[in-house]
Amino acid sequence: MQTLTIENELTIFTASEMKTGLLAFLDTGSNLEIDLSQVVEIDTAGLQILILIKREAAKAGKSLKFAMHSKPVLEIMELANLTAVFGDQVVLAHTEE
């Protein structure tokens, strides 16, 4: 399984660069995982990138899962009511108070 860790922010300011990198990541294998534990900020543009990469993986017949969701990622997924739609087991990166 190939794993990619997204670090720092996944926002409108980084969306274009992230899109390019994530689409390239799809070419690295057929069983893929994106570690979201290091995402400290995410907005709707970042959420759209995650939706896009999941859709493109499915179209290509590849297995892609998101893992180790940071608190900001989990919060925006819950706000948008998309946690179940992604179909990934939600595991927090670490316990936060």
Backbone torsions as a table, in degrees:
resi	resn	phi	psi	omega
1	MET	NA	130.2	175.9
2	GLN	-88.0	133.8	179.7
3	THR	-123.5	137.1	175.6
4	LEU	-123.6	131.9	176.9
5	THR	-104.4	125.6	174.9
6	ILE	-90.5	127.3	-177.4
7	GLU	-114.0	153.2	175.6
8	ASN	70.0	-119.3	-173.6
9	GLU	-112.1	152.8	175.4
10	LEU	-129.9	82.9	-172.1
11	THR	-131.8	-179.1	179.2
12	ILE	-57.5	-27.4	-178.6
13	PHE	-76.8	-21.3	-178.8
14	THR	-117.1	-1.6	-171.9
15	ALA	-59.0	-45.7	-177.6
16	SER	-62.0	-46.9	179.2
17	GLU	-64.8	-42.7	179.9
18	MET	-63.8	-41.1	-179.8
19	LYS	-57.7	-48.0	179.7
20	THR	-59.8	-47.2	-179.0
21	GLY	-66.0	-40.1	-179.3
22	LEU	-70.5	-38.1	176.6
23	LEU	-65.1	-37.0	175.9
24	ALA	-66.0	-35.7	178.2
25	PHE	-60.1	-33.0	178.8
26	LEU	-59.5	-25.5	-179.1
27	ASP	-82.1	-1.6	-174.8
28	THR	-88.4	-7.6	179.5
29	GLY	172.2	-175.2	-179.1
30	SER	-110.6	-13.6	178.8
31	ASN	-121.3	99.6	-169.0
32	LEU	-119.8	151.8	177.8
33	GLU	-139.7	137.6	175.1
34	ILE	-115.3	119.3	-180.0
35	ASP	-86.1	119.0	-177.4
36	LEU	-103.3	12.5	-174.6
37	SER	-66.6	-23.3	-176.2
38	GLN	-100.1	6.7	178.4
39	VAL	-77.7	115.4	-177.4
40	VAL	-98.2	-16.4	178.6
41	GLU	-151.9	137.1	177.9
42	ILE	-146.6	141.2	176.6
43	ASP	-124.7	-170.4	-177.1
44	THR	-65.3	-29.7	175.9
45	ALA	-64.9	-40.9	176.9
46	GLY	-64.8	-40.5	177.4
47	LEU	-62.9	-39.9	177.8
48	GLN	-62.7	-36.7	177.8
49	ILE	-64.7	-41.6	178.5
50	LEU	-64.2	-41.0	177.1
51	ILE	-62.3	-45.3	179.7
52	LEU	-59.1	-48.8	-175.8
53	ILE	-66.2	-36.3	177.3
54	LYS	-65.4	-43.0	179.7
55	ARG	-65.0	-44.3	-179.3
56	GLU	-65.7	-36.3	176.9
57	ALA	-63.7	-44.3	179.8
58	ALA	-62.7	-42.5	179.1
59	LYS	-61.9	-32.9	-179.1
60	ALA	-87.2	-0.2	179.7
61	GLY	73.0	27.7	-178.4
62	LYS	-106.2	150.9	176.9
63	SER	-91.0	120.5	179.1
64	LEU	-132.6	127.0	175.7
65	LYS	-128.9	149.9	173.9
66	PHE	-96.4	139.1	-176.4
67	ALA	-135.5	158.8	173.8
68	MET	52.2	53.8	-177.7
69	HIS	-59.5	127.8	174.1
70	SER	-74.4	165.6	-179.5
71	LYS	-58.9	-44.8	177.8
72	PRO	-60.5	-37.9	179.0
73	VAL	-65.5	-46.8	-179.9
74	LEU	-62.3	-40.2	-179.9
75	GLU	-62.3	-44.1	-178.5
76	ILE	-72.4	-33.5	177.2
77	MET	-65.8	-40.2	177.8
78	GLU	-69.2	-40.7	179.2
79	LEU	-60.1	-40.7	-179.8
80	ALA	-86.0	0.2	-179.7
81	ASN	58.1	42.3	-177.1
82	LEU	-114.4	1.9	-176.7
83	THR	-55.8	-48.8	-178.5
84	ALA	-73.4	-29.2	-177.4
85	VAL	-62.8	-37.4	-179.6
86	PHE	-67.5	-27.3	176.2
87	GLY	74.5	14.6	179.5
88	ASP	-99.7	148.4	174.0
89	GLN	-67.5	128.7	-178.5
90	VAL	-90.8	115.5	177.5
91	VAL	-126.9	121.9	178.9
92	LEU	-71.9	146.7	-179.0
93	ALA	-63.4	-40.2	179.2
94	HIS	-162.2	164.6	-178.7
95	THR	-78.9	126.5	177.4
96	GLU	-118.8	146.0	179.7
97	GLU	-86.2	NA	NA
